Amino acid sequence: MSHELQYIKRAFQAGARGYITKEEVAERILVAIRHVHSGKVYVSDVLAQKFSSKTLARILRGEFQDSVWEY
């Protein structure tokens, strides 16, 4: 998937509970699947670095409204 914030935001607001990039290795993809399957939100490490710790914490809690994405 894309690294651009607009696509990440749209995916989560449309119901996605995980987001990884195309560059992820197979092991990380399996981790992401297991994470989401257990009811948690997953954001790849590469993408997590784009957000402040406060914003990332809100995303991982499942908060996806517009104000969360202003970092």
C-alpha positions in Angstrom: 0.0 0.0 0.0 1.0 3.6 -0.3 3.0 5.7 2.2 0.8 8.7 1.6 -1.3 9.9 4.6 -4.5 10.4 2.5 -4.6 6.7 1.6 -3.8 5.5 5.1 -6.5 7.7 6.5 -9.1 6.6 3.9 -8.3 2.9 4.5 -8.8 3.2 8.3 -11.9 5.3 7.9 -13.3 2.8 5.4 -13.0 0.0 8.0 -9.4 -1.3 7.7 -7.9 -2.4 10.9 -4.3 -2.8 9.6 -2.0 -1.1 7.2 1.3 -2.3 5.8 3.4 -1.3 2.8 4.3 -3.4 -0.2 7.9 -3.6 1.0 7.0 -5.6 4.1 8.6 -9.0 4.4 6.4 -12.1 4.7 7.0 -12.4 8.4 5.7 -8.9 9.1 2.6 -9.6 7.0 1.8 -12.7 9.1 2.3 -10.6 12.3 -0.1 -8.0 10.9 -2.7 -10.6 10.0 -2.5 -12.2 13.5 -2.6 -8.8 15.2 -5.8 -7.7 13.3 -7.4 -11.2 13.7 -7.0 -10.8 17.5 -9.0 -7.6 17.4 -6.1 -5.1 17.5 -5.1 -2.4 15.0 -1.8 -2.8 13.2 0.4 -0.2 11.5 3.7 -1.2 10.0 6.8 0.1 11.7 7.7 2.2 8.6 4.4 4.0 8.7 4.3 4.3 12.4 7.4 6.6 12.2 5.3 9.1 10.2 3.1 9.8 13.2 3.8 11.5 16.5 3.6 9.1 19.4 0.3 10.7 20.4 -1.3 10.3 17.0 0.0 6.7 16.7 -1.5 5.8 20.1 -4.9 7.2 19.0 -4.8 5.2 15.8 -3.8 2.0 17.6 -6.8 2.6 20.0 -9.1 2.7 16.9 -9.7 6.4 16.7 -9.9 7.3 13.1 -11.8 10.7 12.9 -10.3 13.5 10.9 -8.7 15.3 13.9 -6.5 12.3 14.6 -4.7 12.6 11.2 -3.5 16.2 11.8 0.1 15.6 12.9 
